[in-house]
């Protein structure tokens, strides 16, 4: 089957039920997307499928055939960070790193849907877990990116 990941079409010969997370990491070698819980609860594995945030640990690869899949590796352009990534750094969001790639992808989807989100929009739209509890910093970074 063919997958379009970060704008590149790749052939993968895998079980159609294999979770997209493992195809991305094992078969395509893109390790920015992280494994967290394996039951779609934490969001560490969040990627975009046709612009929608999905938990890739429970998303069968066959559901992504014909779709545009984007991973954390797609956010920066060369050495230039996206405005969201830069806002993340400026707000000192990263702590342990567990949630970062999935959280950034969920925030990317949120900003695409709601370009000027309120804190309430962020609380409702970002359901990923952060073990370090940096939710206020996450909200500040998303709002800053929306105003850049």
C-alpha positions as CSV (number, residue, x, y, z in Angstrom):
1,X,0.0,0.0,0.0
2,X,1.0,3.6,-0.5
3,X,1.2,6.3,2.2
4,X,1.8,10.0,1.8
5,X,3.8,11.1,4.8
6,X,5.1,14.6,5.1
7,X,4.5,15.1,1.3
8,X,6.4,12.0,0.3
9,X,4.6,9.0,-1.1
10,X,6.1,5.7,0.2
11,X,5.3,2.1,-0.5
12,X,4.8,0.0,2.7
13,X,4.3,-3.7,2.8
14,X,2.6,-4.2,6.2
15,X,-0.5,-5.7,7.8
16,X,-3.3,-3.2,7.1
17,X,-4.3,-3.3,10.7
18,X,-0.8,-2.4,11.9
19,X,-1.1,0.9,13.9
20,X,0.0,3.9,11.9
21,X,2.4,4.8,14.8
22,X,4.5,1.7,14.2
23,X,4.5,2.1,10.4
24,X,5.8,5.7,10.8
25,X,8.5,4.7,13.4
26,X,9.5,1.2,12.2
27,X,8.9,1.1,8.5
28,X,9.5,4.8,7.6
29,X,12.1,5.6,10.2
30,X,10.5,8.8,11.4
31,X,11.0,8.6,15.2
32,X,9.7,12.0,16.2
33,X,6.2,10.5,16.8
34,X,6.3,8.9,20.2
35,X,4.7,5.9,21.8
36,X,3.0,6.7,25.1
37,X,0.2,4.6,26.3
38,X,-0.9,2.4,23.4
39,X,-4.6,3.0,24.0
40,X,-5.1,6.4,22.5
41,X,-5.4,8.1,25.9
42,X,-2.3,10.2,26.3
43,X,-1.8,11.7,22.8
44,X,2.0,11.4,22.7
45,X,1.5,9.6,19.3
46,X,-0.7,12.4,17.7
47,X,-0.2,13.0,14.0
48,X,-2.3,14.8,11.5
49,X,-4.3,12.8,8.9
50,X,-5.8,15.2,6.4
51,X,-5.4,18.0,8.9
52,X,-7.1,16.2,11.8
53,X,-5.3,15.2,14.9
54,X,-5.4,11.4,15.4
55,X,-3.9,9.1,17.9
56,X,-1.7,7.0,15.7
57,X,-1.1,4.2,18.2
58,X,-4.7,2.9,17.6
59,X,-5.2,4.2,14.0
60,X,-4.9,1.3,11.5
61,X,-2.5,2.2,8.6
62,X,-5.1,1.1,6.1
63,X,-7.2,4.1,7.2
64,X,-4.4,6.5,6.2
65,X,-4.1,5.2,2.6
66,X,-5.0,8.0,0.3
67,X,-4.7,10.6,3.1
68,X,-2.1,13.3,3.8
69,X,-0.3,12.2,6.9
70,X,1.9,14.8,8.7
71,X,4.3,14.1,11.6
72,X,6.3,16.4,13.8
73,X,9.1,16.2,11.3
74,X,6.9,18.3,8.9
75,X,6.6,21.4,11.1
76,X,10.0,22.9,10.6
77,X,11.3,24.0,7.2
78,X,15.0,23.0,7.1
79,X,16.5,24.8,10.1
80,X,13.6,27.2,10.4
81,X,11.1,26.3,13.1
82,X,7.4,26.9,12.6
83,X,6.0,29.8,14.6
84,X,4.3,27.3,16.9
85,X,7.6,25.5,17.6
86,X,9.3,28.9,18.3
87,X,6.4,30.0,20.6
88,X,6.9,26.6,22.4
89,X,10.5,27.4,23.1
90,X,9.8,31.0,24.0
91,X,7.2,29.9,26.5
92,X,9.6,27.3,27.9
93,X,7.0,24.6,27.4
94,X,9.3,21.5,27.1
95,X,10.1,19.7,30.4
96,X,10.5,15.9,30.2
97,X,9.6,15.8,26.5
98,X,7.1,12.9,26.7
99,X,4.2,14.8,25.2
100,X,6.0,17.4,23.0
101,X,5.6,16.0,19.5
102,X,2.0,14.9,20.0
103,X,1.1,18.1,21.8
104,X,2.6,20.2,19.0
105,X,0.7,18.3,16.4
106,X,-2.6,18.6,18.3
107,X,-1.9,22.4,18.6
108,X,-1.2,22.6,14.9
109,X,-4.6,21.0,14.1
110,X,-6.3,23.4,16.6
111,X,-4.7,26.5,15.1
112,X,-5.7,25.3,11.6
113,X,-9.3,25.0,12.8
114,X,-9.4,28.0,15.1
115,X,-6.7,30.5,14.1
116,X,-7.3,32.8,17.1
117,X,-8.2,30.3,19.9
118,X,-9.2,31.4,23.4
119,X,-7.9,29.6,26.5
120,X,-11.3,27.8,26.6
121,X,-10.8,26.7,23.0
122,X,-7.4,25.3,23.9
123,X,-8.8,23.5,27.0
124,X,-11.5,21.9,24.9
125,X,-9.4,21.2,21.8
126,X,-6.2,19.9,23.3
127,X,-6.9,16.6,25.1
128,X,-3.3,15.4,25.2
129,X,-1.7,14.7,28.6
130,X,1.3,16.5,29.9
131,X,3.0,14.6,32.8
132,X,4.9,17.8,33.8
133,X,1.7,19.9,34.0
134,X,2.8,22.6,31.7
135,X,-0.7,23.3,30.5
136,X,-0.5,27.1,31.3
137,X,2.7,27.4,29.2
138,X,1.1,25.3,26.4
139,X,-1.8,27.7,26.3
140,X,0.5,30.7,26.3
141,X,2.5,29.3,23.4
142,X,-0.5,28.5,21.3
143,X,-2.0,32.0,21.9
144,X,1.4,33.5,21.1
145,X,1.7,31.5,17.9
146,X,-1.8,32.6,16.9
147,X,-0.8,36.2,17.2
148,X,2.5,36.0,15.3
